[in-house]
Amino acid sequence: MQASETISVYSFRVYHGHCESPELAPFKATREAILALGGQVLEGTDEDVPPDELDADGHFRRIPTGWGSLS
């Protein structure tokens, strides 16, 4: 797979309500999706994933499979 066939997703922090300390989001997302959520991108946490692994909102949720595959 070539670099042009992947999209960078990042870990990020989000603020909820009146909470002063941000929470780490339980999924990664594209930079654009993070900014749309009002989140803060955590630089250096980027991961390149195929575009078809993102949902319609640009979120990437890794499916925990342990050591095995889903097939």
Beta strands, then each sheet from edge to edge (+ up, - down):
strand 1: 7-9
strand 2: 12-14
strand 3: 23-24
strand 4: 28-29
strand 5: 40-41
strand 6: 47-49
strand 7: 59-60
sheet 1: 1+ 6-
sheet 2: 3+ 2- 5+
sheet 3: 4+ 7-
end
